[in-house]
Amino acid sequence: GQGVDVQSIMRVRDEFLDQRIVGQANLESYWDTRSKYYMMLEQIYNEPADVSIRTNMDKFWESWQELSIHPENQASRQAVVTRGETLSDSIKQRWEALSGVGNLINSDIKATMQQVNSLAKQISECNIEIVRSKGMGDNPNDLLDRRDLLVDKLSKLINISTDNRDSDEFMIHVDGKILVQGGVSREFTLAPKEDDSGYSKIVWADTLDDTYFSGGQLGALIELRDVDVRNEIQSLNTMTMNFSDLVNDVHRNAVGANKVSGLDFF
């Protein structure tokens, strides 16, 4: 008849299920990020037919065909020049659009890295408070819930694994390396890439060792910038160089109306 006496509140969690969620969250975020940017790439290639590279290239060849029939016609000659300029402009616009996506991804990489550093630091601080609370004989359920929430957010950004072998030293690993150990967290920073891209790579701030992210938002962004977009730009560059070389080879061996030869068209 005296009611209920609450002595303590125990926190019930399925540790195995938590680890599975953390392990799989990065995959969903990885594909969501790739899908978002692939839609942007599709919009670049999904240009109106009358201004596409393919259409302008067809018009360029048509102007040459017309010139071959009427080589003395000044209008036909000017049409070749004009359509060559239009083709060059359309290729340049495609290159600028692809480079713009790459720059946007690069900005997202920097912002996401800062988020990772912030979350790792918050988790380590939370670990310190949890240990202090337990040392005072309390059940830090709110702190444990907060840490779980921070870990869930972090798992969407990068591929991590957790280790709670020692209740006083909660650990987070990235690619087999420690990111958080108890009250200590490591950070990532940027270093110049050894290529001509002008972008930076992510390294460990304390050792400057290279990092590798196989999943999560950050892993998807790095792969998009350094593989997908880079390949598209390289393909466009290769096509443009081969095309201009072929046209120049023919034009160089011809003789113009001013009796001059050996000149490049592009």
C-alpha positions in Angstrom: 0.0 0.0 0.0 3.0 2.3 0.0 3.4 2.4 -3.9 6.5 1.7 -5.9 10.0 2.5 -4.9 12.3 3.1 -7.9 15.8 2.2 -7.0 17.5 2.6 -10.4 16.8 2.7 -14.2 18.7 0.2 -16.2 19.5 0.9 -19.9 18.7 -2.1 -22.2 20.5 -2.2 -25.5 21.2 -5.0 -27.9 25.0 -4.6 -28.4 25.1 -6.9 -31.4 22.3 -5.1 -33.1 24.0 -1.7 -32.4 27.2 -2.9 -34.1 25.2 -4.2 -37.1 23.5 -0.8 -37.5 26.8 1.0 -37.2 28.4 -1.3 -39.7 25.6 -1.0 -42.3 24.7 2.7 -41.9 27.7 3.8 -44.0 26.5 1.7 -47.0 23.2 3.5 -47.2 24.8 6.9 -46.9 27.5 5.9 -49.5 24.9 5.1 -52.2 22.6 8.0 -51.3 25.6 10.4 -51.8 26.6 8.8 -55.1 23.0 8.9 -56.4 22.7 12.6 -55.6 25.8 13.6 -57.6 25.1 11.1 -60.4 21.8 13.0 -61.0 23.9 16.2 -61.4 26.2 14.4 -63.9 23.2 13.2 -65.8 21.8 16.7 -66.1 25.1 17.8 -67.7 24.9 15.2 -70.4 21.2 15.5 -70.8 21.6 18.9 -72.6 19.2 20.0 -75.3 19.8 18.3 -78.6 20.3 21.5 -80.6 23.3 22.6 -78.4 24.9 19.3 -77.6 28.4 18.4 -78.5 27.1 15.6 -80.8 24.9 18.0 -82.7 27.5 20.7 -83.0 30.0 18.1 -84.2 27.6 17.0 -86.9 27.1 20.6 -88.0 30.8 21.1 -88.1 31.2 18.1 -90.5 28.3 19.3 -92.6 30.0 22.7 -93.0 33.1 21.0 -94.3 31.0 18.9 -96.7 29.5 22.1 -98.0 32.9 23.7 -98.4 34.2 20.8 -100.4 31.5 21.4 -102.9 31.9 25.2 -103.0 35.6 25.8 -102.0 35.6 29.3 -103.5 32.5 30.4 -101.6 33.4 32.8 -98.7 30.2 32.1 -96.9 31.0 28.4 -96.8 34.4 29.2 -95.5 33.0 31.4 -92.7 30.5 28.7 -91.8 33.3 26.2 -91.1 35.0 28.8 -88.8 31.8 29.7 -87.0 30.7 26.1 -86.4 34.2 25.2 -85.3 33.9 28.0 -82.7 30.5 26.8 -81.6 31.8 23.2 -81.2 34.7 24.5 -79.1 32.4 26.5 -76.9 30.1 23.5 -76.3 33.1 21.3 -75.3 34.3 24.1 -73.0 30.9 24.4 -71.4 30.8 20.6 -70.8 34.3 20.8 -69.2 33.4 23.7 -67.0 30.2 21.9 -65.9 32.1 18.8 -64.9 34.8 20.8 -63.2 32.1 22.7 -61.3 30.7 19.4 -60.0 34.2 18.3 -59.0 34.8 21.6 -57.1 31.4 21.2 -55.4 32.3 17.7 -54.3 35.7 19.0 -53.0 33.9 21.6 -50.8 31.6 18.8 -49.5 34.7 16.7 -48.6 36.2 19.5 -46.5 32.9 20.1 -44.7 32.3 16.4 -44.1 35.8 16.0 -42.7 35.2 18.8 -40.3 32.0 17.1 -39.2 33.9 13.8 -38.6 36.5 15.7 -36.4 33.7 17.4 -34.4 31.8 14.1 -33.8 34.9 12.2 -32.8 35.8 15.0 -30.3 32.2 15.0 -28.9 32.3 11.2 -28.5 35.6 11.3 -26.6 34.3 14.1 -24.3 31.2 12.0 -23.7 33.4 9.0 -22.8 35.1 11.2 -20.1 31.7 12.2 -18.6 30.5 8.6 -18.7 33.5 7.3 -16.8 33.2 10.2 -14.3 29.5 9.5 -13.7 30.1 5.8 -13.2 32.9 6.6 -10.8 30.4 8.5 -8.7 28.1 5.5 -8.6 25.5 6.9 -11.1 23.9 5.3 -14.2 24.8 7.7 -17.0 21.9 6.6 -19.2 21.5 10.0 -20.8 25.2 10.2 -21.6 25.2 6.7 -23.1 22.2 7.6 -25.3 23.9 10.7 -26.4 27.1 8.7 -27.3 25.0 6.2 -29.3 23.4 9.0 -31.2 26.8 10.6 -32.0 28.2 7.2 -33.1 25.1 6.7 -35.4 25.8 10.1 -37.0 29.5 9.3 -37.4 28.7 5.9 -39.0 26.8 7.6 -41.8 29.8 9.8 -42.6 32.6 7.2 -42.6 32.9 3.4 -42.2 33.6 2.7 -38.5 33.6 -0.2 -36.1 33.1 0.1 -32.3 34.8 -1.8 -29.5 33.5 -1.7 -25.9 35.7 -4.4 -24.4 36.5 -2.2 -21.5 33.4 -0.3 -20.3 35.8 2.6 -19.3 37.5 2.8 -22.7 35.0 2.9 -25.6 36.8 2.7 -28.9 36.1 3.6 -32.5 38.2 2.3 -35.4 38.4 3.5 -39.0 40.0 1.1 -41.5 41.7 -0.7 -38.6 43.1 2.4 -37.1 41.9 4.1 -33.8 39.9 7.2 -34.2 38.5 7.4 -30.6 40.0 5.7 -27.5 38.3 6.6 -24.3 38.7 10.3 -23.7 41.2 10.7 -26.6 40.2 11.4 -30.2 42.3 11.8 -33.3 41.6 14.2 -36.2 41.9 14.4 -39.9 43.4 17.2 -41.9 44.1 18.1 -45.5 47.3 17.7 -47.5 48.1 18.5 -51.2 47.5 15.6 -53.6 50.4 14.4 -55.7 48.8 15.2 -59.0 47.6 18.1 -61.2 44.1 18.2 -59.9 44.7 21.1 -57.5 42.7 19.2 -54.8 43.7 18.1 -51.3 43.7 14.6 -49.8 42.6 13.7 -46.3 45.4 12.5 -43.9 45.7 11.8 -40.2 46.5 15.0 -38.5 49.0 13.5 -36.0 51.0 11.3 -38.4 50.1 12.7 -41.9 49.5 9.1 -43.0 47.1 8.7 -45.9 43.5 7.6 -45.1 41.2 5.3 -46.8 37.4 5.3 -46.5 35.5 2.4 -48.0 32.1 3.7 -47.3 30.0 6.4 -45.8 29.3 9.9 -47.2 33.0 10.8 -47.1 34.1 7.7 -48.9 31.5 8.3 -51.6 32.5 11.9 -52.1 36.2 11.1 -52.4 35.5 8.4 -55.0 33.2 10.6 -56.9 35.8 13.4 -57.1 38.9 11.3 -57.7 37.5 8.6 -59.9 34.1 9.3 -61.5 34.3 13.0 -62.3 38.0 12.8 -63.0 37.4 10.0 -65.5 34.7 12.0 -67.2 37.0 15.0 -67.6 39.8 12.9 -68.8 37.6 11.3 -71.4 36.4 14.7 -72.6 40.0 15.9 -72.8 41.2 12.9 -74.7 38.3 13.1 -77.2 39.0 16.8 -77.7 42.7 16.4 -78.2 42.3 13.5 -80.7 39.6 15.3 -82.6 41.6 18.6 -82.9 44.8 16.6 -83.9 42.9 14.8 -86.7 41.4 18.1 -88.1 44.7 19.9 -87.8 46.6 17.1 -89.6 44.3 17.5 -92.6 44.1 21.3 -92.5 47.9 21.6 -92.1 48.5 19.7 -95.4 46.0 21.8 -97.3 46.5 25.2 -99.1 44.3 28.1 -98.2 42.8 30.8 -100.4 45.9 33.0 -99.6 48.1 30.2 -100.9 49.4 29.5 -97.4 49.7 25.9 -96.0 51.0 24.3 -92.8 48.4 26.1 -90.5 46.4 24.5 -87.8 42.6 24.9 -87.7 42.3 24.6 -83.9 
